[in-house]
Amino acid sequence: MEFVQKSGINIPKLGFGTWMLEGGVCLDATHFALKTGYRHIDTAQIYGNEAEVGQAIAESGVARQDIFLTTKIWRDNVSAKKLEDSLDESLRKLRTDYVDLLLIHWPVDEVPLSDTIPALKSMQEKGKTRLIGVSNFTVSQMAACVDGLGADLATNQVEYHPYLSQEPVLDYARAHDMFLTAYSPLGRMKLADATIREIAQKHGKTESQIILRWHIQQPDVVAIPKSATSAHIESNFALFDFALTDEEMARITALTKQNKRLINPDFAPKWDAAA
Ligand SMILES: NC(=O)c1ccc[n+]([C@@H]2O[C@H](COP(=O)([O-])OP(=O)(O)OC[C@H]3O[C@@H](n4cnc5c(N)ncnc54)[C@H](OP(=O)(O)O)[C@@H]3O)[C@@H](O)[C@H]2O)c1
């Protein structure tokens, strides 16, 4: 496994995403991911699966401190008044006293960041999370947190795959001691490309492995693919016995100019234009 570091904490560059995993499927998939060797798990209040993730961790035999666990505060709970109670509920479901990373899931226009961010920071001060961060924030929203409100953010979790550039967010993150967490790293398997197919054939790897290797080979980038399928959970983890050449990395990065965004709900912010 390879890691990024923040505040002396090692974060595995490959995590396990759990959106859309529910009930027994989530329990089985998370069990299998831990057995396979994943030590970084991404959940959220809105996924409705924190209890199953918590159960899988508790039953896994893997020590809690050996797992990097992220959850996210849903839009209804980002006010200072609600944030802590909602996190306490998440911690109960996750069967733990702390998460490793607590994210604000989406910016919420109706609640000022000057309300949310101090509440988020206080969760870190109280030891309920080791690191704090945001998700789906634009560069100006990141700056409002970091430069404006003095938040030591670890990450911005955003959609990032070979069909969508995140250059502005990545540049800001790198300049501010943050990493980028790539969600929907496989483009939800809805996008395909001849370049990636060709590189996959050359390496004798699957297209998914090439895409995920592209993510983790970039400095300061972490990827969190989701899968309910054992064979995919295993193959997505088998990324550490080969490397892409600089030329292959550049060819894949060139594809991001297509700017095919998959996650864009009506409450999304006005996204940064690609550089
Ligand atoms: N912060 C946010 O707003 C946000 C938004 C979206 C996602 N996320 C996080 O990011 C995680 C990943 O994103 P995602 O679930 O949207 O998409 P993704 O990981 O890009 O793609 C998941 C899809 O790819 C398939 N898949 C996975 N590995 C495969 C393989 N090796 N070969 C073929 N198909 C494969 C999965 O099917 P199988 O299950 O059958 O393998 C599933 O349909 C989420 O689970 C969640 O934790 C966060």
Ligand as a Chemical Component Dictionary entry (heavy atoms), coordinates in Angstrom:
data_LIG
# 
_chem_comp.id                   LIG 
_chem_comp.type                 NON-POLYMER 
_chem_comp.pdbx_formal_charge   0 
_chem_comp.three_letter_code    LIG 
# 
loop_
_chem_comp_atom.comp_id 
_chem_comp_atom.atom_id 
_chem_comp_atom.alt_atom_id 
_chem_comp_atom.type_symbol 
_chem_comp_atom.charge 
_chem_comp_atom.model_Cartn_x 
_chem_comp_atom.model_Cartn_y 
_chem_comp_atom.model_Cartn_z 
_chem_comp_atom.pdbx_ordinal 
LIG N1  N1  N 0  -18.625 12.810 -1.714  1  
LIG C1  C1  C 0  -19.539 12.532 -2.612  2  
LIG O1  O1  O 0  -20.437 13.337 -2.902  3  
LIG C2  C2  C 0  -19.471 11.205 -3.318  4  
LIG C3  C3  C 0  -20.195 11.007 -4.496  5  
LIG C4  C4  C 0  -20.076 9.783  -5.148  6  
LIG C5  C5  C 0  -19.268 8.778  -4.612  7  
LIG N2  N2  N 1  -18.604 8.989  -3.439  8  
LIG C6  C6  C 0  -17.753 7.935  -2.824  9  
LIG O2  O2  O 0  -16.909 7.381  -3.827  10 
LIG C7  C7  C 0  -17.129 5.982  -3.900  11 
LIG C8  C8  C 0  -16.878 5.473  -5.300  12 
LIG O3  O3  O 0  -17.685 6.151  -6.258  13 
LIG P1  P1  P 0  -18.905 5.467  -7.017  14 
LIG O4  O4  O 0  -19.455 4.356  -6.196  15 
LIG O5  O5  O -1 -19.806 6.567  -7.415  16 
LIG O6  O6  O 0  -18.261 4.939  -8.389  17 
LIG P2  P2  P 0  -17.002 4.075  -8.868  18 
LIG O7  O7  O 0  -16.239 3.547  -7.719  19 
LIG O8  O8  O 0  -16.307 4.905  -9.900  20 
LIG O9  O9  O 0  -17.728 2.904  -9.649  21 
LIG C9  C9  C 0  -18.517 1.944  -9.010  22 
LIG C10 C10 C 0  -19.099 1.045  -10.104 23 
LIG O10 O10 O 0  -18.047 0.390  -10.781 24 
LIG C11 C11 C 0  -18.240 -1.030 -10.738 25 
LIG N3  N3  N 0  -16.909 -1.613 -10.568 26 
LIG C12 C12 C 0  -16.060 -1.450 -9.511  27 
LIG N4  N4  N 0  -14.909 -2.115 -9.742  28 
LIG C13 C13 C 0  -15.024 -2.701 -10.960 29 
LIG C14 C14 C 0  -14.179 -3.530 -11.737 30 
LIG N5  N5  N 0  -12.955 -3.860 -11.290 31 
LIG N6  N6  N 0  -14.624 -3.968 -12.945 32 
LIG C15 C15 C 0  -15.852 -3.617 -13.393 33 
LIG N7  N7  N 0  -16.712 -2.839 -12.702 34 
LIG C16 C16 C 0  -16.300 -2.383 -11.497 35 
LIG C17 C17 C 0  -19.138 -1.265 -9.559  36 
LIG O11 O11 O 0  -19.900 -2.423 -9.775  37 
LIG P3  P3  P 0  -19.752 -3.692 -8.767  38 
LIG O12 O12 O 0  -20.283 -3.229 -7.449  39 
LIG O13 O13 O 0  -20.550 -4.767 -9.393  40 
LIG O14 O14 O 0  -18.290 -4.027 -8.724  41 
LIG C18 C18 C 0  -20.014 -0.028 -9.574  42 
LIG O15 O15 O 0  -21.063 -0.176 -10.512 43 
LIG C19 C19 C 0  -18.578 5.840  -3.417  44 
LIG O16 O16 O 0  -18.906 4.516  -3.110  45 
LIG C20 C20 C 0  -18.566 6.779  -2.249  46 
LIG O17 O17 O 0  -17.912 6.181  -1.143  47 
LIG C21 C21 C 0  -18.682 10.190 -2.799  48 
# 
loop_
_chem_comp_bond.comp_id 
_chem_comp_bond.atom_id_1 
_chem_comp_bond.atom_id_2 
_chem_comp_bond.value_order 
_chem_comp_bond.pdbx_ordinal 
LIG N1  C1  SING 1  
LIG C1  O1  DOUB 2  
LIG C1  C2  SING 3  
LIG C2  C3  SING 4  
LIG C2  C21 DOUB 5  
LIG C3  C4  DOUB 6  
LIG C4  C5  SING 7  
LIG C5  N2  DOUB 8  
LIG N2  C6  SING 9  
LIG N2  C21 SING 10 
LIG C6  O2  SING 11 
LIG C6  C20 SING 12 
LIG O2  C7  SING 13 
LIG C7  C8  SING 14 
LIG C7  C19 SING 15 
LIG C8  O3  SING 16 
LIG O3  P1  SING 17 
LIG P1  O4  DOUB 18 
LIG P1  O5  SING 19 
LIG P1  O6  SING 20 
LIG O6  P2  SING 21 
LIG P2  O7  DOUB 22 
LIG P2  O8  SING 23 
LIG P2  O9  SING 24 
LIG O9  C9  SING 25 
LIG C9  C10 SING 26 
LIG C10 O10 SING 27 
LIG C10 C18 SING 28 
LIG O10 C11 SING 29 
LIG C11 N3  SING 30 
LIG C11 C17 SING 31 
LIG N3  C12 SING 32 
LIG N3  C16 SING 33 
LIG C12 N4  DOUB 34 
LIG N4  C13 SING 35 
LIG C13 C14 SING 36 
LIG C13 C16 DOUB 37 
LIG C14 N5  SING 38 
LIG C14 N6  DOUB 39 
LIG N6  C15 SING 40 
LIG C15 N7  DOUB 41 
LIG N7  C16 SING 42 
LIG C17 O11 SING 43 
LIG C17 C18 SING 44 
LIG O11 P3  SING 45 
LIG P3  O12 DOUB 46 
LIG P3  O13 SING 47 
LIG P3  O14 SING 48 
LIG C18 O15 SING 49 
LIG C19 O16 SING 50 
LIG C19 C20 SING 51 
LIG C20 O17 SING 52 
# 
